[in-house]
Amino acid sequence: MLIEEMIGRIFKNRRKEQRCKVDSLVDGICDRHTYYTIEDGDKRMNFIFFMDLASSLGFSLDEIALSSFDYQLSPNKEFMKKALNFYFTNNITSLKELYQARAAEKDLDNADYAHLLSVAAIINGMDPDFAIPQKMVEKVAEYFFILSYWGGNDVILFGNLSDILPFKILKQTTWKIVEQKEKLCFEERGKRNFLILLINVAYRCLRENDLAGAAEFFSEIETVLATQRNEENIHPRFLFKFIKGYYFLLDGKKEIGLKTMDHAIAVFTINECFEVVDKLRTYYNEALKQVG
């Protein structure tokens, strides 16, 4: 299959999935006829034109590359896909077996260990008696600290590990990621991943009673949120509201803190995000214990 045909098929599938109106999709980029010739695989695009359309459809370059090969998953992506399936079906026995089989493989690199550690953290959340290997934590922390190029998957993985990486290294590495925010926030999906990362790290700061550190990350979060309409990225917007309530609570403003956290939980309840609600209620109770 020609590259033009693959890109055309990918764009067409995404447009149908998102139920995009073509006029809105191509506004300021090209006309309807030109776009349909792209979907039909009859037009070659220059890079800027291609990126304009990809961004309009909400694609990252990683997704385009993956889609071009019919979504063939790398070993780590396949590993995470299976792990999440076992997690969501509460099949901890199969999850542990998957983890152990992957950990026993030879020639694993640091990126492989980062994915393994992510699954170890998931298992530990389901079974607190499952020990997270500390040598692996140190290896992964060093891997992220020296990483020079951050892709979307790296940001997600690092954010998911924010609870267990050494706190000092976590903060230092996050600020290195912030230096690349212009690239990472190029499209909406990347912007959302970046926000969730900062929210996770700010939350860890509060758990460590580092209010000043949390406030610095709050500033970065607010800068990104200011580039969006209120209805965009409701999920990170109200997660941020929750941790601001947590901040107020630790700062001695108990009434406004609890009210702010309650409001965030109520929004997720109304939108039937019950898994998020359960987690936030756990965090809420832990916050109350923290202030005594």
URVEN-V888888 format. One record per backbone hydrogen bond with DSSP energy under -0.5 kcal/mol. NH is the residue of the N-H (numbers start at 1). CO is the residue of the C=O. Records with the same first field share a line. If there is no record, write none. Layout:
BEGIN
NH = CO, CO
END
This chain:
BEGIN
6 = 2
7 = 3
8 = 4
9 = 5
10 = 6
11 = 7
12 = 8
13 = 9
14 = 10
15 = 11
16 = 12
17 = 13
18 = 14
19 = 15
20 = 15
25 = 21
26 = 22
27 = 23
29 = 26
30 = 26
35 = 31
36 = 32
37 = 33
38 = 34
39 = 35
40 = 36
41 = 38
42 = 37
50 = 46
51 = 47
52 = 48
53 = 49
54 = 50
55 = 51
56 = 52
57 = 53
58 = 55
59 = 54
64 = 60
65 = 61
66 = 62
67 = 63
68 = 64
69 = 65, 66
70 = 67
71 = 66
72 = 66, 69
73 = 71
78 = 74
79 = 75
80 = 76
81 = 77
82 = 78
83 = 79
84 = 80
85 = 81
86 = 82
87 = 83
88 = 84
89 = 85
90 = 87
91 = 86
92 = 90
95 = 91
96 = 92
97 = 93
98 = 94
99 = 95
100 = 96
101 = 97
102 = 98
103 = 99
104 = 100
105 = 102
113 = 109
114 = 110
115 = 111
116 = 112
117 = 113
118 = 114
119 = 115
120 = 116
121 = 117
122 = 118
123 = 119
124 = 120
125 = 121
126 = 122
127 = 123
130 = 127
131 = 129
133 = 131
137 = 133
138 = 134
139 = 135
140 = 136
141 = 137
142 = 138
143 = 139
144 = 140
145 = 141
146 = 142
147 = 143, 144
150 = 148
151 = 149
155 = 151
156 = 152
157 = 153
158 = 154
159 = 155
160 = 156
161 = 157, 158
162 = 159
164 = 161
165 = 161
170 = 166
171 = 167
172 = 168
173 = 169
174 = 170
175 = 171
176 = 172
177 = 173
178 = 174
179 = 175
180 = 177
181 = 178
183 = 180
184 = 180
185 = 181
186 = 183
191 = 187
192 = 188
193 = 189
194 = 190
195 = 191
196 = 192
197 = 193
198 = 194
199 = 195
200 = 196
201 = 197
202 = 198
203 = 199
204 = 200
205 = 201
206 = 202
207 = 203
208 = 204
209 = 206
210 = 205
211 = 209
214 = 210
215 = 211
216 = 212
217 = 213
218 = 214
219 = 215
220 = 216
221 = 217
222 = 218
223 = 219
224 = 220
225 = 221
226 = 222
227 = 224
228 = 225
232 = 229
234 = 231
237 = 233
238 = 234
239 = 235
240 = 236
241 = 237
242 = 238
243 = 239
244 = 240
245 = 241
246 = 242
247 = 243
248 = 244
249 = 245
250 = 246
251 = 247
252 = 249
253 = 248
254 = 252
257 = 253
258 = 254
259 = 255
260 = 256
261 = 257
262 = 258
263 = 259
264 = 260
265 = 261
266 = 262
267 = 263
268 = 264
269 = 265
270 = 266
271 = 267
272 = 269
273 = 268
274 = 272
277 = 273
278 = 274
279 = 275
280 = 276
281 = 277
282 = 278
283 = 279
284 = 280
285 = 281
286 = 282
287 = 283
288 = 284
289 = 285
290 = 286
291 = 287
292 = 288
END
